[in-house]
Amino acid sequence: GFLALFSGDTGEIKPEVRDQINQKIAGWCEEGKAEIVPGVLFIDEIHMLDMECFSYLNRALEDSMAPVVIMASNRGMTRIRGTNYQSPHGVPLDFLDRLLIIATQAYSEDEIRQILKIRCDEEEVEMTDDAMDVLTKTAFETSLRYAINLISTSHLVARKRQAPKVDVVDIKRVYSLFLDEARSVQYMTEYQDEFLYNEIPAGQGEERMAVDQAS
């Protein structure tokens, strides 16, 4: 407790105490007095872990009291963090062999529409059917996250014009104000020379210097 700040004691449970507790619980399970229910550990962005983390997980999963571990990643073939080796999802092959891989599929338009309706209900935003159609089409052509972000911004535009519901004009307004990833990349490609510290490809800089000197 408070005295541990001055005594240097970190308050960690000693391995001997852990072993005694584990033995006691194991005895209760054998006698039918207790039942161990494993928890669930969710690890998002699993490709961000390095080899040391995967080595620790490898050992931890072998424990009889290990929880159910669910991992998520949006990477394909990528480099394992901290190494020069590539593997599926950035996960070492020996660790990947221990896993049950769940395949995922892209959302259909009907599923996207249902997700957007749920999001509107959560944010208490009323939207017309036509506006929902436009927002669903936008999500299908760009990304679901981008469309979800347009819900709150279009709601603010609708409130500004004192409209009871978000309409198509509000969706189009915020769509013109906020770029999605594809339009942002296109914009940067067209106007990259106008930004400061633009990286010039090798060889191109020498040609520009020669032209400037000649002029």
Secondary structure, DSSP 8 states (H G I E B T S, - for coil): --THHHH-------HHHHHHHHHHHHHHHHHTS------EEEESSGGG-BHHHHHHHHHHTTSTT--EEEE----SEEE-BTSS-EEETT--HHHHTTS---------HHHHHHHHHHHHHHTT--B-HHHHHHHHHHHHHS-HHHHHHHHHHHHHHHHHTT-SSB-HHHHHHHHHHS--HHHHHHHHHHSGGGSTT----TTHHHHHHHHHHH-
